[in-house]
Amino acid sequence: ILRQGMIILIKDLTCGSPRKVLLQFSLPMLVSVIFQQLYNIADSVIAGRCIGEDALSAVGVSYPITMIFMAIAIGSNIGTSVVISQLFGAKQYSKMKTAVYTAVISSLVLAVILTVVGLVITNPLMRLIQTPDNIFADSALYLKIYIGGFVFLFLYNIATGIFQSLGDSKTPLYFLICSSVGNIVLDILFVTAFDMGVAGLAWATFAAQGAACVLAVIALFLRLKTIDAKGRAFSAPMLKRIALIAVPSILQQSFVSVGNIFIQGIINGFGSSVIAGYSAAVKLNTFVITSLTTLGNASSSFTAQNVGAKKYNRIREGYKDALIISLCIAALFFIAFFAFSPQFIRLFVEGGGDAAQTGIEFLRIVSPFYFVITVKLVTDGVLRGSSAMGMFMVSTFTDLVLRVALCFILSPVFGRMGVWMSWPIGWTIAAVLSVAFYIRLYKNKSEEEN
């Protein structure tokens, strides 16, 4: 099926030791997401250090809104990757290529529509979350430039998901490393040499994401040529199949982002210093959650391929191995952000004022529960790869609703500390639900080897 010399680039996750396969597959994905997160972290560090606290607040205020667009891209990535992984695991290569073409065309159309809508509603959204007047203009400008590059972000995520579905987590990594390094260089150049301020940060991200997208899409279509099978350019039934996974994932990711907007609205009421500290801390926290989510996505691709091959015992074994790997990563993040939170926060803000104290408080309350959220995210990956989207959504929405509700309930009593406390509570209850759903799903699954 695959031309000679390309087999090593397209990996079958249904064979070999699950732990070894997961390590080889997930570690490049983890490195990739680390570099991807450097986009946002570099923006915030340079904003706080080179421009000022208000600039850090401006970038931070727009962050929950940018995450809505990221959520749609990630949800589409998940839907595409699960379906393609299942088809690849079942060795249905013609249908797999049809799924790829359908996903790319549909994503391009959706991205253009969302870009137009996003540019129109930017200012109303900024007003909705009560953005302080002293940072409103910079926040809105940063957000508009970011949304202008959404097509690049969307298509890059789709291409990445397809590569991962084929067992190749290394190719997108190479593009992303170059893009991330280029983003940092452009950040520094636009802000310090050209004195472009917050707009310079946004344009640097725009250019870096654009380069990564173009390279990834070209590489993807070159890769598809190595698969000796024909696929249709577009298939409505295939789009429906992808949408059955993608839409719940998009809703899940989007509702989380909408919830974060409500939380940001509460944070904005505490003033610019707290906004700056929260912005720094939440970027670091998002770095962790995104990294752990990537390990969950690796579990999803692993599970989906093995569902296609009907290797259910292998899924159980892979789930245990994925938990071990992910909990080890979570332990490193916990040690770093609990023990050294002052040092990390001071990368963004100078001194020990209210902004720094805010960030330290957040990290020290949340980081001990990284072990809990790890279990949830890996388990969710297995549920998603098994197409158990109802279970997946119930667990996720429980976390979201609890966190948002508790923020409103606890913040009047405990102030900003009440907001931080909502994270561990929501994570814990949702993790228990996810594990219960996994046990229910796989308790009576019989092995049906081909």
MIPAGU-818384 format. One line per field, with one value per residue (C-alpha): residue in one letter; x, y, z; residue number from 1. Coordinates in nm, 2 decimals. Each point is the difference from the previous one (the first is absolute). Last residue first. Layout:
N
code A;...
px X;...
py Y;...
pz Z;...
pos NUM;...
END
This chain:
450
code N;E;E;E;S;K;N;K;Y;L;R;I;Y;F;A;V;S;L;V;A;A;I;T;W;G;I;P;W;S;M;W;V;G;M;R;G;F;V;P;S;L;I;F;C;L;A;V;R;L;V;L;D;T;F;T;S;V;M;F;M;G;M;A;S;S;G;R;L;V;G;D;T;V;L;K;V;T;I;V;F;Y;F;P;S;V;I;R;L;F;E;I;G;T;Q;A;A;D;G;G;G;E;V;F;L;R;I;F;Q;P;S;F;A;F;F;A;I;F;F;L;A;A;I;C;L;S;I;I;L;A;D;K;Y;G;E;R;I;R;N;Y;K;K;A;G;V;N;Q;A;T;F;S;S;S;A;N;G;L;T;T;L;S;T;I;V;F;T;N;L;K;V;A;A;S;Y;G;A;I;V;S;S;G;F;G;N;I;I;G;Q;I;F;I;N;G;V;S;V;F;S;Q;Q;L;I;S;P;V;A;I;L;A;I;R;K;L;M;P;A;S;F;A;R;G;K;A;D;I;T;K;L;R;L;F;L;A;I;V;A;L;V;C;A;A;G;Q;A;A;F;T;A;W;A;L;G;A;V;G;M;D;F;A;T;V;F;L;I;D;L;V;I;N;G;V;S;S;C;I;L;F;Y;L;P;T;K;S;D;G;L;S;Q;F;I;G;T;A;I;N;Y;L;F;L;F;V;F;G;G;I;Y;I;K;L;Y;L;A;S;D;A;F;I;N;D;P;T;Q;I;L;R;M;L;P;N;T;I;V;L;G;V;V;T;L;I;V;A;L;V;L;S;S;I;V;A;T;Y;V;A;T;K;M;K;S;Y;Q;K;A;G;F;L;Q;S;I;V;V;S;T;G;I;N;S;G;I;A;I;A;M;F;I;M;T;I;P;Y;S;V;G;V;A;S;L;A;D;E;G;I;C;R;G;A;I;V;S;D;A;I;N;Y;L;Q;Q;F;I;V;S;V;L;M;P;L;S;F;Q;L;L;V;K;R;P;S;G;C;T;L;D;K;I;L;I;I;M;G;Q;R;L;I
px -0.92;0.00;-0.33;0.08;-0.31;-0.10;-0.18;0.18;0.12;-0.28;-0.10;0.35;0.07;-0.31;0.09;0.35;-0.15;-0.24;0.27;0.21;-0.29;-0.04;0.37;0.04;-0.29;0.12;0.36;-0.09;-0.26;0.26;0.18;-0.32;-0.06;0.35;-0.09;-0.24;-0.09;-0.37;-0.10;0.23;-0.14;-0.35;0.09;0.32;-0.18;-0.25;0.27;0.20;-0.30;-0.14;0.33;0.09;-0.35;0.02;0.31;-0.14;-0.33;0.18;0.22;-0.28;-0.21;0.30;0.07;0.17;0.26;0.28;-0.20;-0.04;0.37;0.10;-0.24;0.18;0.33;-0.15;-0.17;0.30;0.22;-0.26;0.05;0.38;0.00;-0.19;0.31;0.05;-0.33;0.04;0.38;-0.04;-0.28;0.16;0.33;-0.18;-0.18;0.31;0.18;-0.27;-0.04;0.36;0.31;0.23;-0.01;-0.27;0.01;0.31;-0.08;-0.29;0.24;0.24;-0.28;-0.16;0.31;-0.12;-0.35;0.05;0.31;-0.09;-0.36;0.12;0.25;-0.27;-0.24;0.26;0.02;-0.37;-0.02;0.23;-0.17;-0.35;0.10;0.12;-0.33;-0.20;0.22;-0.07;-0.37;0.02;0.20;-0.28;-0.24;0.18;-0.29;0.23;-0.20;-0.02;0.37;0.05;-0.24;0.17;0.35;-0.14;-0.18;0.29;0.21;-0.27;0.02;0.37;-0.08;-0.25;0.28;0.21;-0.30;-0.07;0.36;0.04;-0.35;0.13;0.30;-0.23;-0.24;0.27;0.12;-0.35;-0.11;0.28;-0.08;-0.37;0.07;0.21;-0.26;-0.30;-0.20;-0.31;0.20;0.03;-0.38;-0.02;0.29;-0.21;-0.28;0.24;0.14;-0.35;-0.01;0.33;-0.12;-0.32;0.21;0.21;-0.31;-0.20;0.29;0.04;-0.37;0.01;0.32;-0.11;-0.34;0.15;0.25;-0.27;-0.22;0.29;0.05;-0.36;0.03;0.31;0.25;0.31;-0.06;0.29;0.23;0.25;0.38;0.10;0.32;-0.20;-0.15;0.34;0.04;-0.34;0.10;0.33;-0.16;-0.26;0.27;0.22;-0.28;-0.13;0.34;0.07;-0.34;0.04;0.33;-0.13;-0.31;0.19;0.24;-0.29;-0.16;0.31;0.07;-0.36;0.08;0.28;0.12;0.34;0.18;0.31;-0.13;-0.36;0.02;0.35;-0.07;-0.33;0.16;0.27;-0.25;-0.23;0.29;0.09;-0.36;-0.02;0.32;-0.11;-0.35;0.12;0.21;-0.27;-0.25;0.22;0.06;-0.34;-0.05;-0.24;-0.23;-0.25;0.28;0.06;-0.37;-0.03;0.30;-0.16;-0.32;0.19;0.19;-0.32;-0.16;0.29;0.07;-0.37;0.00;0.26;-0.24;-0.13;0.34;0.01;-0.34;0.09;0.31;-0.18;-0.29;0.24;0.21;-0.31;-0.16;0.31;-0.07;-0.38;-0.02;-0.14;-0.35;-0.04;-0.28;0.19;0.27;-0.26;-0.18;0.34;0.09;-0.34;0.06;0.36;-0.12;-0.29;0.24;0.25;-0.26;-0.13;0.36;0.08;-0.32;0.08;0.36;-0.11;-0.25;0.26;0.26;-0.24;-0.14;0.34;0.12;-0.32;0.02;0.36;-0.12;-0.28;0.25;0.24;-0.25;0.28;-0.23;0.26;0.03;-0.38;-0.01;0.29;-0.17;-0.32;0.18;0.23;-0.27;-0.22;0.30;0.14;-0.35;-0.02;0.35;-0.08;-0.33;0.17;0.28;-0.27;-0.15;0.35;0.05;-0.29;0.15;0.34;-0.13;0.02;0.36;0.14;-0.14;0.12;0.35;-0.01;-0.12;0.29;0.26;0.15;0.32;-0.04;-0.38;-0.06;0.31;-0.10;-0.36;0.07;0.27;-0.25;-0.27;0.22;0.21;-0.31;0.06;0.36;-0.13;-0.28;0.26;0.22;-0.31;-0.09;0.36;-0.04;-0.34;0.09;0.32;-0.13;-0.34;0.17;0.24;-0.29;-0.23;0.27;-0.03;-0.29;-0.33;0.17;0.09;0.25;0.02;0.35;0.19;-0.20;0.11;0.32;-0.19;-0.34;-0.29;-0.28
py -0.98;0.00;0.05;0.03;0.05;0.33;-0.07;0.24;0.22;0.27;-0.01;0.02;0.29;0.18;-0.04;0.14;0.30;0.07;-0.01;0.24;0.24;0.02;0.06;0.26;0.21;0.02;0.06;0.29;0.18;0.08;0.26;0.21;-0.01;0.12;0.31;0.11;-0.26;0.07;0.19;-0.22;-0.33;-0.01;0.16;-0.20;-0.31;0.03;0.03;-0.29;-0.22;0.06;-0.07;-0.32;-0.14;0.10;-0.21;-0.31;0.01;0.07;-0.30;-0.23;0.11;-0.01;-0.37;-0.01;-0.25;0.25;0.26;-0.23;-0.09;0.36;0.09;-0.25;0.17;0.34;-0.10;-0.18;0.30;0.23;-0.18;0.00;0.37;0.05;0.11;0.28;0.19;0.16;0.07;0.13;0.24;0.15;0.06;0.18;0.23;0.07;0.11;0.24;0.14;0.10;-0.22;0.15;-0.03;-0.17;-0.28;-0.20;0.09;-0.24;-0.29;0.09;0.05;-0.34;-0.20;-0.26;-0.03;0.07;-0.22;-0.28;-0.03;0.02;-0.29;-0.21;0.06;-0.15;-0.31;-0.02;0.01;-0.30;-0.21;0.09;-0.08;-0.34;-0.08;0.12;-0.20;-0.32;0.06;0.09;-0.32;-0.20;0.17;-0.09;0.05;0.12;0.32;0.02;-0.04;0.29;0.21;-0.09;0.10;0.32;0.09;-0.10;0.25;0.26;-0.06;0.06;0.32;0.09;-0.03;0.25;0.23;-0.02;0.09;0.29;0.12;0.02;0.21;0.23;0.00;0.12;0.29;0.12;-0.04;0.23;0.26;-0.01;0.04;0.31;0.14;-0.01;-0.25;0.03;-0.14;-0.33;-0.04;0.07;-0.24;-0.27;0.07;-0.02;-0.33;-0.15;0.10;-0.18;-0.31;0.02;0.03;-0.31;-0.21;0.14;-0.06;-0.36;-0.06;0.13;-0.19;-0.35;-0.01;0.26;-0.25;-0.25;0.28;0.11;-0.35;-0.03;0.34;-0.13;0.23;-0.04;-0.38;-0.23;-0.22;-0.24;-0.05;0.21;0.19;0.29;0.06;0.10;0.27;0.13;0.01;0.17;0.28;0.05;0.00;0.25;0.24;-0.02;0.04;0.32;0.15;-0.07;0.18;0.30;0.05;-0.06;0.28;0.22;-0.04;0.08;0.31;0.12;0.00;0.26;0.07;0.15;-0.12;-0.12;-0.10;-0.12;-0.11;-0.16;-0.17;-0.15;-0.09;-0.20;-0.17;-0.09;-0.13;-0.24;-0.11;-0.05;-0.20;-0.23;-0.02;-0.12;-0.28;-0.10;-0.04;-0.27;-0.19;-0.11;-0.25;-0.28;0.06;0.16;0.22;0.14;0.06;0.19;0.22;0.08;0.10;0.21;0.18;0.06;0.18;0.21;0.12;0.09;0.17;0.26;0.29;-0.11;0.07;0.34;0.08;-0.12;0.21;0.31;-0.06;-0.05;0.31;0.22;-0.14;0.03;0.33;-0.04;-0.32;-0.30;-0.06;-0.36;0.11;0.31;-0.22;-0.22;0.31;0.11;-0.33;-0.08;0.10;-0.14;-0.33;-0.04;0.06;-0.24;-0.26;-0.01;-0.04;-0.28;-0.19;0.00;-0.12;-0.26;-0.15;-0.04;-0.15;-0.24;-0.13;-0.06;-0.19;-0.20;-0.10;-0.11;-0.22;-0.15;-0.11;-0.13;-0.23;-0.18;-0.03;0.18;0.26;0.05;0.03;0.24;0.21;0.02;0.09;0.25;0.20;0.04;0.09;0.26;0.15;0.04;0.15;0.26;0.09;0.02;0.22;0.25;0.00;0.02;0.33;0.13;-0.13;0.17;0.35;0.10;-0.14;0.19;0.33;-0.09;-0.07;0.34;0.17;-0.15;0.14;0.00;-0.20;-0.22;-0.05;-0.01;-0.21;-0.26;0.01;-0.05;-0.26;-0.20;0.02;-0.13;-0.22;-0.21;-0.14;-0.10;-0.19;-0.15;-0.14;-0.15;-0.18;-0.12;-0.13;-0.18;-0.15;-0.24;-0.15;-0.02;-0.14;-0.27;-0.09;-0.02;-0.19;-0.26;-0.08;0.02;0.19;0.35;-0.05;0.28;0.21;0.15;-0.33;-0.13;0.27;-0.16;-0.24;0.12;-0.08;-0.24
pz 1.28;0.38;0.17;0.37;0.21;0.16;0.33;0.23;-0.28;-0.01;0.37;0.12;-0.24;0.12;0.36;-0.08;-0.17;0.28;0.27;-0.21;-0.03;0.38;0.05;-0.28;0.11;0.36;-0.09;-0.23;0.22;0.27;-0.23;-0.03;0.38;0.05;-0.20;0.27;0.26;0.05;-0.31;-0.20;0.13;-0.17;-0.34;-0.03;0.12;-0.28;-0.26;0.13;0.05;-0.34;-0.17;0.19;-0.05;-0.36;-0.05;0.16;-0.18;-0.33;0.01;0.10;-0.29;-0.23;0.04;-0.34;0.14;-0.08;0.20;0.30;-0.01;-0.02;0.28;0.22;-0.07;0.07;0.32;0.15;-0.08;0.16;0.33;-0.01;-0.08;0.32;0.20;-0.26;0.06;0.34;-0.04;-0.35;0.08;0.31;-0.19;-0.28;0.23;0.20;-0.31;-0.11;0.36;0.02;0.04;-0.27;-0.38;-0.19;-0.27;0.08;0.36;0.00;-0.07;0.28;0.25;-0.10;0.07;0.25;-0.13;-0.37;-0.05;0.24;-0.15;-0.36;0.06;0.18;-0.29;-0.24;0.21;0.02;-0.38;-0.05;0.26;-0.12;-0.36;0.11;0.17;-0.30;-0.24;0.19;-0.02;-0.37;-0.07;0.16;-0.24;-0.32;-0.25;-0.28;-0.04;0.38;0.00;-0.23;0.21;0.33;-0.12;-0.15;0.32;0.22;-0.20;0.05;0.38;-0.02;-0.18;0.27;0.25;-0.19;-0.05;0.38;0.09;-0.24;0.10;0.36;-0.11;-0.20;0.29;0.23;-0.22;-0.08;0.36;0.11;-0.27;0.07;0.37;-0.07;-0.24;0.23;0.21;-0.22;-0.29;0.18;0.01;-0.38;-0.05;0.17;-0.24;-0.29;0.14;-0.01;-0.37;-0.05;0.17;-0.20;-0.32;0.08;0.08;-0.29;-0.24;0.14;-0.04;-0.35;-0.10;0.08;-0.18;-0.24;-0.13;-0.09;-0.15;-0.21;-0.11;-0.10;-0.19;-0.20;-0.16;-0.22;-0.02;0.08;-0.19;0.15;-0.03;0.30;-0.09;-0.15;0.34;0.13;-0.26;0.09;0.37;-0.06;-0.19;0.28;0.27;-0.18;-0.07;0.36;0.17;-0.21;0.08;0.37;0.01;-0.19;0.21;0.32;-0.09;-0.11;0.35;0.19;-0.22;0.06;0.38;-0.05;-0.35;0.11;-0.31;0.17;0.34;-0.07;-0.36;0.03;0.34;-0.11;-0.34;0.17;0.23;-0.29;-0.21;0.28;0.02;-0.38;-0.02;0.28;-0.15;-0.34;0.16;0.23;-0.28;-0.15;0.33;0.11;-0.28;0.10;-0.30;0.23;0.13;-0.35;-0.04;0.33;-0.10;-0.33;0.17;0.26;-0.28;-0.19;0.30;0.10;-0.35;-0.05;0.33;-0.11;-0.01;0.34;0.16;-0.17;0.14;0.35;0.03;-0.12;0.25;0.29;-0.09;-0.02;0.32;0.23;0.19;-0.05;0.21;-0.18;0.14;-0.14;-0.23;-0.11;-0.15;-0.16;-0.16;-0.14;-0.16;-0.15;-0.36;-0.02;0.14;-0.25;-0.30;0.14;0.09;-0.36;-0.14;0.25;-0.08;-0.37;0.05;0.25;-0.24;-0.27;0.23;0.17;-0.33;-0.15;0.31;0.03;-0.37;0.06;0.29;-0.21;-0.26;0.27;0.19;0.20;0.30;0.21;-0.27;0.00;0.38;0.00;-0.28;0.21;0.32;-0.17;-0.17;0.30;0.22;-0.24;-0.04;0.38;0.01;-0.27;0.17;0.34;-0.15;-0.11;0.35;0.15;-0.17;0.21;0.32;-0.10;-0.08;0.37;0.03;-0.30;0.14;0.36;-0.12;-0.19;0.32;0.20;-0.24;-0.35;0.02;0.30;0.02;-0.37;-0.07;0.26;-0.12;-0.37;0.07;0.21;-0.27;-0.29;0.23;0.04;-0.35;0.11;0.29;-0.22;-0.23;0.28;0.12;-0.34;-0.05;0.34;-0.09;-0.28;0.12;0.36;-0.11;-0.22;0.28;0.26;-0.24;-0.09;-0.37;-0.24;-0.03;-0.01;-0.37;-0.09;-0.31;-0.03;0.03;-0.29;-0.24;-0.15;-0.22;-0.10;0.23;-0.09
pos 450;449;448;447;446;445;444;443;442;441;440;439;438;437;436;435;434;433;432;431;430;429;428;427;426;425;424;423;422;421;420;419;418;417;416;415;414;413;412;411;410;409;408;407;406;405;404;403;402;401;400;399;398;397;396;395;394;393;392;391;390;389;388;387;386;385;384;383;382;381;380;379;378;377;376;375;374;373;372;371;370;369;368;367;366;365;364;363;362;361;360;359;358;357;356;355;354;353;352;351;350;349;348;347;346;345;344;343;342;341;340;339;338;337;336;335;334;333;332;331;330;329;328;327;326;325;324;323;322;321;320;319;318;317;316;315;314;313;312;311;310;309;308;307;306;305;304;303;302;301;300;299;298;297;296;295;294;293;292;291;290;289;288;287;286;285;284;283;282;281;280;279;278;277;276;275;274;273;272;271;270;269;268;267;266;265;264;263;262;261;260;259;258;257;256;255;254;253;252;251;250;249;248;247;246;245;244;243;242;241;240;239;238;237;236;235;234;233;232;231;230;229;228;227;226;225;224;223;222;221;220;219;218;217;216;215;214;213;212;211;210;209;208;207;206;205;204;203;202;201;200;199;198;197;196;195;194;193;192;191;190;189;188;187;186;185;184;183;182;181;180;179;178;177;176;175;174;173;172;171;170;169;168;167;166;165;164;163;162;161;160;159;158;157;156;155;154;153;152;151;150;149;148;147;146;145;144;143;142;141;140;139;138;137;136;135;134;133;132;131;130;129;128;127;126;125;124;123;122;121;120;119;118;117;116;115;114;113;112;111;110;109;108;107;106;105;104;103;102;101;100;99;98;97;96;95;94;93;92;91;90;89;88;87;86;85;84;83;82;81;80;79;78;77;76;75;74;73;72;71;70;69;68;67;66;65;64;63;62;61;60;59;58;57;56;55;54;53;52;51;50;49;48;47;46;45;44;43;42;41;40;39;38;37;36;35;34;33;32;31;30;29;28;27;26;25;24;23;22;21;20;19;18;17;16;15;14;13;12;11;10;9;8;7;6;5;4;3;2;1
END
